[in-house]
Amino acid sequence: MTTTPDAPTTPLPGRPPVVDQATWQAARDELLVREKAHTREGDAIAAARRRLPMVEFDGTVEVVGPDGPVPFLDLFEGRDELVVYKHMWYDGAPHQGQCEGCTTAAWHLKDADYLHARGVSFAVLTTGRWEEVASYVAFMGYTQPWYSVRDVDAPVGDGMGHLTCFLREGDRAFLTYSTTGRGCERVNGSLGLLDMTPYGRGEAWEDTPEGWPKGDNACWFWRSDAEGGATWGPTSRPVPQWTRPGVTPVHTLGRKGPHS
């Protein structure tokens, strides 16, 4: 059973205007026209992306994983396509001192079953020494394959913080696409959901009406303290780390700051 409020159009400070259902539906339908156009433009960009040229490189170059050095071609796992996320790394930093941005990307890519069903493999590459990387992967509970590309040349080992796509033709390997920055947002489903909410991501760059909650710096909520308070302070960690076994309050991030 639903009830009708006594004053359905009473304004609420710092919140969207209150209207009746018919008025809301009309506004929603108007926005839907723009959303559909945005979707179709995204489809057109994807079509252009599929038509990009590609660069051949030596697929026998070795990367290091749990079984030691293996040729890059092994990362395809017999499939013809491969997507990798290139995770930034800070040598010698404790787990809580690793990149919060790359952590959030890798956390949203914990399972590749649907990629596999489409014939696409997935892996995470990073420049860290394998001994450090293996410890971090175990701590985070990641199940997707990770490899160290330390001292490996482009296009396998360059450009950390990138999503990169490769194609295999027998024993030949090709670079087909790469993106970074906000181009990596497509893997972060949480950001997509936040973009649907009234207050969005709560970041300062967002266009919000006057009087609404003030936005903070970009990615402000990706790192928090043990109480869940967003902070870049000395007791903070990338948010999902607080769910991992053995987590305790920390005294240092192991590096100078969030962007060093």
N, C-alpha and C positions, 0 to 999 in steps of 0.2 A: 504493500500500500504506500502510495506517495502522498505527500502533503504539500499544500500550496502556502508559501510564506505570506504573512500578512502584508508585507511591503516589498514585493519582489524586485523593485527597481531602486531600493535604497542604496546609495553608493557606499563603497567600502574603501577607505583610504589605502593607497598603495596596492590596489588590486584592480582587475579588469572591471569595466562597467557591468552592472547587473541588469539583465534584460529578460524578456520572456522567451520561450522556446522558439517561437516563429522568427523573432528577430535574430536570435542566435543562429538558427539554421540558415537564414539569408546571408549573414556575414560569413558563415562557414562555407557556403556554396561559392561565394565570391572568391574566397581565398583558394578554394579547390581548383579554380581555373588556373591560377598562378602555379599551384603545386603540380598540376598535370603538365603545364608547359615546361616547368623545371625538370620533371621526369623525362620528358621527350628530349630535351636538350642534353640531359645526361646520357640517354641512349645514343644520341648522335655523336657525342664525345667518345663514348665507348667504341662505337663503330670506327671512328678515326684512329683510336688507340690500337685497334686490331690491325690497322693498315700501316702502322709505323714500320720502318725498316728495322733490321736487326744486325747485331754485331757478333761475328764468330770469335771464339776464344778457345784456349786450350783447356778442354774439359778434364784432362788428366791431372791438372794441378791438384795438389793434396791439401786437404783440410783435416783437422784433428777432432775426433769424436771419442765416444766411450770405448771404441775398439782400436784406438790409435789412428794413425794417418790413413786416410782413404781418398781415392780420387773424387773430385767434385761430381763426376757423373753418377757416383753411387747415391747421391742425394735425391736423384730422380726416382729411386726405388723401382726402376723398370718402367715408370710412366714417362710420357712424352713432355709433360709440362711441370714446372716447378715454381712455386712462389716462396720467397724467403723474406723474413724480417731481419734487418741488420741492427742488432742490439748494441747500443753504446756501452763502453766498459771503462771503469776507473780502476787501474791496477792497484792492488793492495787495499782497496776500500772494503770495509765489512759489508755484509748483505744490505744493511739499511742505507749504505752510502752509494749504492748503484742508482742509475738514472731512473727517476720516477716516471718520466715520459715513456721510456722504452718498457718499463715494467708494466704500465697500464696497457700498452699495445700487446705485449706478450701474454698478459693475463687474459685478454679477450680472445686470444688465439690458442687456447689450451687444447682444442680438439679439432682435428682435420678430417673427420670421417666424411663430411659432405664434399670436401675437396677431393678426397680419394675416390668417392663414388663418381665424380666427374672426370677422373683420370688425371688429377693434379696432385702432386706431392707438396709438402710444406716442411720448412726447416727454419731454425733460427741460427743466424751467424753472428759472431762477435769477435772482437780482437783480443779478448782476455786470454790469459794463459789457461790451458785446459784444466789444470788442477783447481784453479779458482772458479772457473766456469762450472765444473762438475759439482762442486760444493754448493754453489748458488742454485743450480737447477734442482738438486736434491732438496734443498731448503724450501724452495718455492713450490715443490710438488709438480713441476712441469713434466708432462709426458711426451710432448712433441720433441723431435730430434733437435739437438743443439750441436754446433760445431765451432771450433776456434779457427779463425782465418787470420791469425796473427802472422804478419809479414807476407801475406798473400797479396799479389797485385790485383788491380782492377781487371774485370768488373766484379770479381768475386769478393775481394777484400776491401774495397774502398767504400766511402759513403755510408757510415753508420747512421742509424736513425732513418733508414730508407726501407720501403717496400719495393722489392725487385722481382721481376719475372724472367724466367728462362725457358727455352725450348730445346728439346733434344731431337736430333735426327741420327739414329744409330749411335755412333761414337763421336758425333759432332755436337758441340754445345753452342748456344747462341743467347745473347742478352737481347730481350725484346722490349722491356719497359722498366722504369724506375721512378719513384716519387718520394718526396720527403715532406717535412713540415705538416701543414694541414692536409696534404694529400694522403697522409697515413690515417686520417680520422675515419676512413671507411671501415677500418677493422674494429673501431671502438663503438660498440653498440650502445654503451652508456651515454656517450655524447649525443647520439641520435635521439635517444629517449628524452634526455634533458632538453634538447632543442624543441620538443613538443610541449614542454611544461610552461606555465605562465611566467615563471622566473628564469627559465633557461638555465644556462650554466653558471649564472651568477658572476660573470666576468665583466671587467670594466669596459671592454671594447664593444659589448653588445648594445644595440639600440633598444633602450627601454624607456617607458614613459616617465615623465617627471614625477617624483615622489615615491617611486618604487624602490625596493631594496637596492642599496648602492652596490655596484659590482666591484669585485676584487681583481687582482692580477690574474693573468691567464694561468690556468692549471693549478690554482691555489688550493684546490681540495684533493690533489693527488698525493699529498703527503700529510700525515697526521701524527699526533702524539698518542699515548696509550689511552687517553680519555676520548679520543675521536676528534679532538680539536684540530682543525687545519692549521698547520704551522710549518715553517722551514727551519725551526729551531733545532738545537742539539739533541733533543729527545724524540725527533720525528723519524718516521719511516714511510716508504711508499705504502699507500693504504692497504693493499691486500696482504702485506706481510704480517699484519696483526692477526691474521687467521692461521698463520703457520705454526707448527709445533715448536716449542722452545723459545718463543719470542719473549724478550724481556726489555724493560726500559733501557735506553742507551745513553751514553754520555758524549759521544762524538759521532759525527757522520763519516769520519775518515777522510774527508776532503774539505776544502775551504767553504763551499757553499753550493746552492742548488744549480748554479750555472757555470761552475768552474771546471 
